[in-house]
């Protein structure tokens, strides 16, 4: 049987080459690090196309290896029979009737024994290879179509990215131009501001000078009014034929006696009893220059101790205390670089003086906080300050063991009082303005005569540092608190110790009178606040605001509210009628050193270790 001729099928395979993208001649500009920009992400078509190409490449490589192995096995190990080849050929062409005739005649011949399957033989290998090549060709055509589709999608994505690149490049250039324009504008505005800065500075200085001049003029006016009033009274007395000092008539004495409060009455009776006993207790003073009875011509006379308390009228105006929670932080002023150790409110104006550990005191206008003047002269930290009753002078105490008196109109120190052996903790003016009291770490207190510029009395009796001192308004009574856990009352005219208050378990940091003079508030180093009845010499209320120290206490003019400067960074406010204690926080965690109410009882002021002054309204 002749072997059929095999016509070789020639396949024209198209060779497809994808040229790489040639870089254009565009010169990219260097973009600084602060002008970054990024292309848009998430091109799904491009990512899918690239992924498809990669997967198909891997599949083609695997199929190529499998086809080689399959072709070798089909030729060498698994040859195809002739009848199966013809049947498959007819089935593939769809010639079913020819297939039926072929199978019928084929099997009849085999049954007759005309030939056997071995006689016919196997299909030549060329046909099998042609068949496999045809299948491979079809698969490659399909792959080619998919590659063309992916290439078209990649081309579209590439064109899209080119357009986005051009857009972002143009946008970047526009942003750079805008940035350069803004830089030029900023430089121009800076130059413009610099041209006005000297004018602004000059105007600010003029404003500060004008404000100082206004304050000084006001102080001069008040002092002149006081001098005129004194001269008128002296002239009236001279015309009446009396001495310079005004006599007290019987009616006036009875009127003043009727106005005498329980505190003054008790102190007067105790003093008379002391004078009758004629004995010096262990708390008796050591007079600096009175041991020999020597008097100086310039020594001032203590006023009569029956004067009416003029602050009671102001106290009557404050009949209703503020309710709980009504105090709110109105303003915070940065007044010093170091801690604010003391503050004093002007008796007539919205002015406050602050003393600091930076050895300076500063005067500020409220509520804006404009600085009026600054005083320097102490060589150590300031511990206390107090205004003259007229508001024209200021007294300060310091760690340099001195007490200084400042004339605000002259803007300088006019008197330095020296005599304490250690640091001076506190100072206070007498209501007449002729005497100053000071408390020192050397366990003594001193009464200074401003006119004769000397120490009139040294009050001895405390066994430890005297931390605070205060005159009872319009009285000759002095209150001191000490680290020996006691409070003491003294007669400034004689230097005698009058009364002692026991009850604190820790060092007393501060003590103060209320306006009426019948109650004392004191606080100690464990944060305990005590209220004392002067007549009974016993505490009537004790409040624990600790465990941090309570540094200073202050009554408002109604006498129904007490403010305490606490070491935990808050201002404690005790409402006596309500029995409630609230905390005001404005100094953070820094310690609060001092508190005070202003002269109109509208504000509460506090100074802290953070160098700030808080105004509570």
Secondary structure, DSSP 8 states (H G I E B T S, - for coil): ------------------------S-------GGG--------HHHHHHHHHHHHHHHHHHHHHHHHHHHHHHHHHT---BHHHHHHHHHHHHT-HHHHHHHHHHHHHHHHHTS--HHHH-B--HHHHHHHHHHHHHHHHHHHHHHHHHHHHHHHHHHHHHHHHHHHHHHHHHHHHHHHHHHHHHHHHHHHHHHHHHHHHHHHHHHHHHHHHHHHHHHHHHHHHHHHHHHHHHHHHHHHHT--SS----HHHHHHHHHH--HHHHHHHHHHHHHHHHT---TT--B-SSTTTT---TT------TT---THHHHHHH--S---TT---EEEEEE--SS-EEEEEE-SSSSEEEEEETTSEEEEEETTTTEEEEEEE--SS-EEEEEE-TTSSEEEEEETTSEEEEEETTTTEEEEEEE--SS-EEEEEE-TTSSEEEEEETTSEEEEEETTTTEEEEEEE--SS-EEEEEE-TTSSEEEEEETTSEEEEEETTTTEEEEEEE--SS-EEEEEE-TTSSEEEEEETTSEEEEEETTTTEEEEEEE--SS-EEEEEE-TTSSEEEEEETTSEEEEEETTTTEEEEEE-STTS-EEEEEE-TTS--EEEEETTSEEEEE-
